[in-house]
Amino acid sequence: MPHSQLSGHTRRAVLWGAGIATLSGCGLVRTDSTPIIDNTGALLPVLRTAADQMAGLQAAIDAGAGHEATLEMLRDDHAAHAEALAKLVGTDPPAGDAVVGDPVVGTLIEQEQAGYDQALEACVAALPEYVVLLGEIAACRASHVDVLGEL
Amino acid sequence: MADDLTPGLICEYEAIFGYGDAGPHLTGAERDLAVRAEQAHRDRRDAVMTWLAERGQEVPAAQPAYTLPVEPVDAASARDLIGRLEERCAAAWRSVLPDSTEEARRIAVEALAATAISAARWRRMTGVTPSTVAFPGRT
């Protein structure tokens, strides 16, 4: 390797290191890497519902309830909600309690409707930093009610 | 301004205009769905206009025409346009949420939910999977 190229790498490495050291000392980097933790308890019930619905849908799939692709799609939405909420609560997503009712789809609709109502009220009462996420979750759960109603 | 619902209202205006352009290119079940969806946008527009007026807030007027993201020339482009309009409405109502309180926030969440339902219906109608999205309104 020519000496000049090696020198170039070294210079760039020094500049990168200096840049990172400078940024890490300022509030911008620290703020971006620090998760906001919900200390109000407002998100925890919504997180538990997401985990329960995820578990219930998986149990319905495992029980051979049919409509597998649709139920998997809904389960994945709840999994995404649980992951996002768990980050804000500062925990891992809980396992959730699976309830498979009879009829399966009718029970799932009731659960999704209750989940929508819960997220809606949580959103209306929430601190501004959680309003958007809770609104998104409420809207998604509403769309699940509609999807299940067409099965 | 807190509790400013006008971004959502303006998107409802645009959606109603867009459905008017898209509708003639659709037939059968798609046309029926478009008619129901357009009526839902009209109902929401009226409710929001009334809500704003009752609080003495300025109610922006609808424009005579809107520049649409897609010009519908056939059924496929009409479906494409409607899908985009519903997603734009979802994004608009989502954008209202952070600066809203109480009743205005409830209106915005319910509108976001309604557009999420409508967008998912169009995805199902056109065979797009997954038909639901975990975080409606995100672009």
Interface residues (C-beta under 8 A of the other chain):
Chain A: A69 M73 L74 D76 D77 A80 H81 A84 Y116 L120 C123 V124 P128 V131 V132 L133 G135 E136 I137 A138 A139 C140 A142 S143 H144 D146 V147 E150
Chain B: A90 R94 L97 P98 D99 S100 E102 R105 R106 A108 V109 E110 L112 A113 A114 T115 A116 I117 A119 A120 R121 R124 T129 P130 S131 T132 V133 A134 F135 P136 G137 R138
